[in-house]
């Protein structure tokens, strides 16, 4: 379906519903776009971070003597040099800026070096002598609550129970399973980077690749002991994020060095340090029990979900809530008993990553739906359709789904698509293993699998989720022109394009400039939770409405279509804070409450060819159907669905940070594998536009749902080809061959 904005004043090109060229597109394609790692300043120095080699150890002593002797070194800092509070964190202030007497994960920052050259900084860093008393690490998420406490109060970050209906209900057909999800990395191509410049007022200006400027600002100011107004952040070019830039990495460290030395300080992580320097997707262990009647209708779902938060809390509390509240999937179930725990361990810290708790739960509940179909002798799509939620359904939290929920329709769309043909002639590029010449077709079996997922959109549980937008309208060189300014981070998803489209549509002005995103304007919230088009788009739309209201006053009843005549030399400048409808915290005992703003749904059908002798998998089809409410930019919508599906493919068959005793074994793109264009099959995508009446233009968050359903669909297809249970992702060759 298509929506026409009620306030549309004139027809312009590049408005809502079209796919105009991105303002940053040409520069990125030509390799001329300035990312944060490209920043430069006269007389700048370089920062480096000394990190713990141990997952768990006491710091007995730190000797800086030899490091300070290295020519070109300006500063070597420890926790004693942090002028403000030496703790930070997204939800809990539990992570030290620099370790004091204990390290809780391999890679924890212990000291900083500032020097005139990056190699000098690294050379000096290696001369810092730290004496450790190595401790036994806590690494098992299932037993962590009973293990050595890593923080005051123990190792439980959050427990979320969901109770609805009869928790002792019984059923004719029961299937159970234990599932595991490995630790996935966001694997953005642009490493952590930024430039801190000391200011004359005693403050600092930080140019940074991040996802949330104002939260960074607050944490940096606290650590520096400075008022907010003396810590100013400007977004620099971001080379991908996917949740990995919500937490601080080198923000405080660069600012500490800059303020301490009085010199602009640049920090850029290499790829190995990036693996230690940001959070990852929570690994999980999930126990599920589904009960159904003989028609396939679900009677109850029970689950116990363990999420490994690693050494610090980050966004673990919210991830646990998502895993629990979305833990039965997009299905109607009257009786639900779910417990989800997030725990501290000495594994790498985990936090936000695309799909945010829903990914882990979906792998388990979709695997269960396939087991249920097998137990009943039903088609796997049919058993899902029998239980599919729809508008008006009630979630396990008691919340009513009050906008479109076309779960059955999405499943039927992907099921009805033509299957990929078998290769007409043998081409090694079409085989598992590719041109490595591992097979010429012998031992290759094809399988087909399905999955559907649900994801909340925007922040939840009563969080004051808003964005601030400023829009200015004036005449420049005889032409009406508009300017838009927010602090909402463009991380590659195309928000700058969407903002231009909204302003063009709402004001009827083709010339729209987007100001750099910074903290001189109010909070734009995080670029996460698929929220920016909804919330910042809503703020820009509301600011445009305020501009139109002032324009009407200026016109005094005259026709406003001729903006040049009405405006003259006048400038209309409006700033608006915009909020979506309120949510509420869930009950801590029962998990009941209207916790979420909106839900997004996607379904996938995967087709795989598996070399059952070598355990190699080639995904030859990954078709998707998704409801997006309203495609403000159809081409960008397709890109989000393709990109999200690629990350789901990665989790299904290749991506995992592997740890032993808390130590990371593969911190490089040599050993941590991510899908390339050669790994992605052609995708047939159906985009539904079933408007959410509560959202601007009817939009529904797009970025996360395809990541959720793609992984279980691919694994279901591998199961269909091999007949194996496959209860862990990523699926490795040895899981298929048994060797």
N, C-alpha and C positions, 0 to 999 in steps of 0.2 A: 504494500500500500504506500501511498505518498501523502505527505503532509504539506500544506501551504501555511507558512507562518501568518498568524492573524494580523500581525503588525506590518507586513510587507508593504512598503511605501512605493516602491518602483522596481522595475525589472532591471537587474544588474547581472553581469557575468561573474562567475566565480563565487556564487552564493551557496546557501545551504542546499544540499542534494546533488551538487556537482563535484567534480574532481579537478580543481584547479592545480596548477603547478605549485609545488612547495617553494616558499621563498628561499629556503636553504638548499634546494635540490641541486641546482647547477654547480654550486661550490663543492658540494659533497661528491658529486660524480666526477668532477675534475680534480679532486684531491686538494682543493684550495681552501676548504673549510677549516677554520681555526678551532681545534679542540683544546681542552684545558692543558694537555701535555705540550702544546705549542706556545704557551705563554712565555713571555720574556720581559725583563725589566733591566734598565741600566744598573750596574753595580749589584746585581742580585747574587745571593749565595744559594747553595744547594743543601737540602736537608736529607738526612738518612736516619733510619730507625734501627737500633739494636733490639733484636727479638730473642725471646727465650727459646732455647733448643729443646726444652723439656715441657711435657704437658702438665706436670704438677711438681713443684719444687719450692722450697724456701730459699729466699735470697739471703745469704750470709754476709756478703760484702760486695761492694762495687768499687773498683779502682779505676779512676779516670786519668791517672798521671801520664801514662804513655800516649794516650789519645790526644791530650792537650799539647803534647810536644810536636805533633805533626805540623809542619809549615802549611799555612793556608787555612787552619782551623780557627773559627771564630767563637765557637761555643760547643760545650758538651754538657747536656742537661740531664738531670734525673728528676724523680718525683719531688725532691726538695726545692726544685726551681719552679714548680707550678705555683703561681701567686694566688690563685683562687682555690676552688674546690677541686680536689683531685679525683672526682668521681663524675661519671656521666652515664647516660643511657636513655633509650627512647621512652620506656615506660617505667623502669626502675633504675635509679642512679646507683648501679652496682659495679660498674666497670672503671678501673683506674685509668687516668690519662697516661700515667707511667707507673709501672708496678712498684709497690712499696716493699713488702717483705715476703710476698708470695706470688708465684705465677700459677695460673690455672689452665693455660692451654699453650700448646706449642705455637710460637709466634707472637706471644704477648709482648707488647712494647715495654722495654726496660729503660732505655736511654736514647737520647737524640744527639746527633752531631750536625753542626752547621759549618760548611767549608766553602772555599772559593771555587771548587770544581766537584762534580759528582764523584769522580774517582778518589779525590782526596778525602771526601766525606766517608766513603766506604773503607778506605785504608785506615782512617782514624777509628772508625767504628770497630774494626777487627782488633784494635789494640785495647779496647775496654776489657778489663778483667772482671768477670763476675763469678763469684763462688756460690755454688748451689748445693743444697741438701735435697737430693732427688727423692720424691715421695711416690708412693704407689698411686697411679691414676684411677679415678672412678670412670668407667667407660660403658657400663651396661645400663641402658635406660630403664630396663624392667626392674632392676634391683637397686637403682641409684638412691631411692628414697630411704633405704635401710643401710646405706653405705656411709662412709666418712663424710660429714657435712662440709661442703665446699664454701658455703656462705652462712652467715648468722641466720638461724631459723631453719636450716636444713636444705635439702636438695629439691624440694617441691617448689616449682615456680607457680603452677596453677593447676587446680583440678576442676573440671567442669562436668557435672552430672546432668543428664537429660532424662527426665522421667515423664512419661505420658501414657495414659490408659492403664491397662492391667499388666503389671510387670511380671506376673506369674502365668501369663497366657500360654496355652499349649497349642500345638498344631499337628496335622497329620503327616506333613512332610517337613523334615528339618535338615538343613545343611549347615556345616560349620567349617571354619577355615582360619588358619593363621597366616598372616601376610607380612611381608617386609618391603619397605621402600628405602633405597639407598640415599646417601647424601649427594644431592645435585648442586652444581655450581651455576651461578648466573652466566658466567663465561662471557661477559661483555668484552668487546674487542678493545675498547679504550680503557687503559688501566687507570687506577686512582691517581689523580693529579690536581695540583692547584698552586696558586701563587699568593702569598701573604705579603702585604705592603704596609709597613708601619706609617702611621699618620702623625701630623704635627700636633694633634690634640691628645696624643697619648694612646689613641686607639689603633685600630688596624682595619685595613680593607682586604677582604679575602675574595679572590676570584677562583671559583671552585666548580668542579663537576659533581653535582649532587641531585637528590630527588626532593629535598625539602629545605628550602633556604632558611625559613624562620626557626625551625627546630634546631638546625645547625647553629644558627646565630645564638640561640638561648644557651646551648651547651658550651659553645666556645666562650661566650661572655662569662659564664659561671666559672669556667676553668681559669680564665685570665683575671678574674676579679674585677671586671669592667662593667659599667652600665651598658645596656643593650645598644644605646645610640652610638657608642664608641666602637661597636663591632658591626661592620657593614659588609654584606655579602652580595656578590654579583655572580649570576650563573655564567659559567663558561661552557664551551662546547662539550657535550656529553656523548661519549661513544658507547651508548647502551647502558641499561641500568637493571631492569627486571627485579627490583627489590634490593639489590646488593649495595645501593648507595643511600638507602634510608638511614643507616647508622653512620656514625662518624668513622673515618679512616685516618687520614692525615690532617684533618682540618685544624684541630687544636695544636698538633705538633708543629705545623708550619707557622701558625700564629705565635706560638711560644718562642720559636727561634727568631722570628721577625721582631717581636717586641724586645726580646733580650738583647739582640745584636744591633737593633736599629737599622737593619738592612732588609730589603725585599728578599723573601725566601721562597724558593721553588722546591716542591717535592713531587716526584713521579715514581710510582712503583714499577718495578719490572714484573714480568708475568708470575714468577714464583712468589714474590712478595704479595702480589694481588690475591693469590689463593689464601694467604694467611691474613690479609688485611681487611677482608670483608666477610660478612655472614653468608651462610649457605642455606639451602632448603633442609628443613628438619628431616633426618632419617626417622623412620617410624616402624613400630611393630604393632600390628592390629589383629585382634581376635574378634571374629564375627560369628553370629548364629542367626540364621534366618528361618522362620517358620511360616509355612503356607498351607493352604488347603489344596485339594486335588485339581482345582481349576487354575492354580498358579497364583491366586490372590494372597498377598502377604497378610499374615496374622500378627506377627511380631518381628522385631529386630532387636537383638542384643549385641553390644559391642564394648570392648575394652581397647582403648587406643593409647599407646605410649609414644610420646614425641621427645626426641633428644634435643634439648635446647643448647647443649654445649656449656661453655664456661660462664656465660653471662646471659641475662634475660632477653635483651633485645626486644623483639615483638612476640616472643613466645606466648604471653598471655592471650593475645588476640588470635594467634595461630591455633592454639588449643580450642578456643571458643568456636572458630570456624570449623575445625575438624569435628567437633561435637555437634554443633547446631545443624550442620549439613551432612551429618554422618550416615543418614539412611539414603541419601541421594534424592533424585527428583521423583520420589515414589510416595504414594498414599499408604501410610501404615498407622493403624490405630494404637498399637501398643509398642512402646519404645523404651528401652533402657540402655543408655550409653554413658560410659565414663571415659573421659579423656584426661590424661595427665601430661604436663610438660615438666621436664626435670633438668636440673643442672648436672653436667658431667664434666670431665676434663677433655672432652672432644672439642673440635673447633666450634666456636659460637655459631648458632643458627638463628635465622630471623626471617625476614620477608623474602619470598620469591614467588613469582607469577603463579597464581593459583592458591597460595597462602593457606595451607591446611586442608583445603578441599581436594587437592591433588592426591594426598596420601589416602584420605578416606575413600575417594572414588576408585582407586585401584582395588581396594578391598571390597567395597559394596558391589562393584560391577563384576568382580570375579565371583562373588557370591551369587549374583543373578544368573551367571552362566552355569554355576553348579546346580542352582535350583532348576533351571531349564533342563539340564541333563537328568536330574533326579525324576522330573515329571515327564520326560520324553517330549518336551515342548520346544518349539523354535525359540532361540534366544531373544529375538526381537519381540515375538508374541508375548513372552512372559513379562517383558518390560512394558509393553503397551497395556497389558491387563492392569498393571499397577501404576501407570503413568499419572503423575499429578497434572492438574489443569487449573485454570483460573478458578478461585474459590476453594482450592484444596487447603487443608490445614497442616502446617509443618509440625514436626515433633516439639517445637517450642511453643505451639499453640498459636503461632502467627498465621493469619489468613493471607494467601497469595492473592493480591487484589489487582493484578494486571495479567496480561497474557502469559501463559505457561504452556506452550505448544509442544510438550514432550513427545506425545504420541505422533504428532505430525512430523517432527524432526526425524524420529526413528524411521517412519515409513518413507520419508524422502530419501534417506541414504540407502535403505534397503532396496528401493526400486531403481536405483541407478544401474546402468549397464556395468558388468564386471570387466576389468581389464582383460584384453585378449592375451592368449599365450603368444610368446614370441614367434613370428612367422618363420624366422630362420635363426639358427643358433648364433647369438651374439654375446660374447663374454660379458659385455657391459650390462646385460640384462640378467646375469646369473648372480647368485650369492657368492661373494668373494670377488666378483668383477674380473678385471683383467689380470688378477693374480693367478688366473688359470687353475683354480682349485677344483672346478667341476665343469663338465660339458653337458650337464643336465641330469646325470645319474645321481640318485639319492636326493633329488630335489622334489619337495612336496609343497603344494599350494594350500593355504588356509585362509578363511574369511572370518572376521570377528567384528563385533559391534559393541559400542558403549555410548552412554549419554551421561552428562554431568550437570551439576547445578553450582552456581557461584553467587555469593552476595556481591553487590556493587556498592561502593562508597563505604565510609566508616560506620561502625555499628555500636551497639550497646550504650546509647546515650551520649556518645562523643559529640562535641560541638563542632560539627563538620561544615565548614564554610569556606568561601573564597572571596577575595577582594578584587574588584576590577575598576579601572579608571578608563573612561572613553572621552576623547576630546574631538570636537567637530569645529572646523573653521574653513575659510577659503584661502587657498594658497595658489598664487599665480593664476587667479581667475578660475580655479577648479576646486570643488568641494573635496575636502580631505579629512580623514579620520585617523586618530591615533588610539591604540589600546595598550594598556600597561597592567600587568599582573606580576605576582611573584610565583606563579605556577610554572614548574620546571618543564621545559622542553627537553626530553631525553632521547629524541629520535622518533617518537610516536606520531608527531605531526600536529601537536597542539597549536603551534604558530599558524598553521594553515587553517585549522578549525576556527580560531579566533578571527582571522581575517574574513572567513566565510560568513560568520555570524554578523559581524559589523556591516559587511556589504548588504546582507539581507535585511537587517533591521533599520539601517539608515539610508539605504539606496545609494551608497557611495562606493565607487570601485577602488579608489585610491585609499588603501588602509596600511598604516605602518604599525608594526608591533615593536614596542620599546624593549630593550634588554630587561630580563627578569632580575629583580634585585629586592633588597629589604627596605628600600625607600618607600615602598607601598605596603599595605597590610598583607597579612598572611594569605597565601594561595593554597595552603595545605600540601600534602604530599602527592607526588605523581606516583600513585599506587592505588590499589583497590578499584581499578578501572573507573576512577572517579573524575578525572579532569574534564572530559567533555561534558559530563553531567553537571559538575559543580562550578568549575571555572567557566565553562560554556554558559551555564545559567547566570553567573555573575556578569559576564560580558553582555549577555542579552538584557539583563536588568539594567545595567549601566546605559545601554543604548536606549532603553525605554525612558530612563531619566533624562537623557539628552533630548529625546523627541518631545518630552513634556516641556522642557525649557524652550525648545524650538517653537512649539505651539504658542507659548506665552510671548515670545519675541515677535511672532507673526501677527499676533493680535487679531486672529480670525481670518487672516489671509491664507491663500493656498500655500502649502509648504513644499510643493514639489520642486520649485525652483530654489534650490538651496543657496545658490550664489546671491540671488536677489534678497532673500530673507536674512541671510547671515551678514552680508556686507563685511564690515571689519570686526564683527562680534566673534568671540570665541566661547563656545559652550563646553564646559569641562565638568564631568560628573564622576564621582567615585561611589561605589556601592558595595556593601557586604551582602552576599546572598547565601542562604542556607536551604538545604532540602528539608523535607518534613522530618520531624523528630523521631528518634528511636528511643529505646529504653534498655537499661541493663537487664540481663536475664536473672531470674531468681537463683541465688547461689545453691539452693537445695534441690530444685526441680528443673532448672534450666528453662523455665517458662518465661515468655516475654516477647514483645515485638522488637527483636534485636536488630533487624536489618531493614534497609531502605528499599532495596530492589533486588531482583534475582535475574541472572542471565543463564541461558540454557544453550547447549550445543550437543550434537550427536555426530559420531564418526562411524564410518565403515572402513576397516582396514583389510587389505589383501596383501599377503606375504608369501614369498617363496622361501622355503627353508631347506638347506642342505642338512639333512638329518644325520649324515655321517660325520660332518665336521662342525655342526652346530652354528653355521653361518646363516644369517637372516638378511633378506632383501625385502624392503617394503615396496611393493609395486603399485599399491593403490591406497590412498588415504583421503577419502571423500568426506565432506562435512556439510552439515546443515545447521544454521544458527539463526536465532531471532535477535535482531539488533535494535528493535524498536523503531528507529529511524536512522538510515544511513546518511549522516550529514555529509560524508565524503566517501562515496562507494568504493573508490579505488583504495583508499586507506583502510577501509573495513576489510577488504580482501587481503591486504597486506598483513593486517593484524591476525586474521584467521590462519593464514599461511605460516606466519612466524610463530604463533602459539602452537600450532600443530607440529612444527619442526622441533620445538623444545620438548614437546610431549614424546616425539619419536626418540629424541636423545635419551630421555629418562627410560624409555621402554627397552632400548637395546644397546646403549653404549655409555651414557654419562653417569659416573659415580666418583666422588672423592673417596678414596679407599684409605682407611686408617687402621693402624695396628697399635694397640695400647695408647691410643690418643695421638699417635704420630701420623702425619699425612705422608702417604707413600707416592703420590703422583701429582705434585704441584706444578704441572706444565702441560701445555697443549700437545706435547709429544705423547704423554701418558694419560691425560684426561681428554677423552675424545668427544668431539661435538659434531653434529651432522653438518655436512657440506651440501652444496647444490647437487652433487652426485648421489647423495643419500636420500634426497627428497623426491618422492614420486610426483607425477602430475596429480593435481587436486581438482576435483569437480566440487564446486561450492554453491549451495543454495542459501541465499540470504533472505530471511523473512523480515518484514517491517511491520510488526504488530505493536502499535504505539503504547507506551506506558503513559496513562493520562496524568500521572503525577510528576513527570519529568519534562524538562525543557525540550520542545519539539517531539516529545515522546521517546527520547533516546534511551538506550539500554547499553550499559558498559560492554565492550566488545573484547578487550585484550586477553582476559583470563580464561573464559569458558573453553576455548579450543585446546588449551594446554591440559585441561582436566580430563576430557573424554578421549583424547588421542592415545594416551599411554595405555589405558586398559583395553582399547579396541585393538591395538597392535598385539598386545600379549594374548588377547582372546584368539586372534588369528593364528598366532604361533601355536597355541594349544590345539586349535582345530587341525593344524597341519601335523602335529607331533603326537597328540593324545596324552601329553604330559600335563601335570597339574600346574607347574610354573607359578609359584606363590611369591616370587621375589622379583623386584625390578631394581636395576636393569637385568634383563635376561642375558646371561653370558653363554658362550658356546658350551662350557662344561655343564650348564644346566640342561642342555638339550642332549648332549652325548653321554652324560653321566660319568665323564672321566675328568 
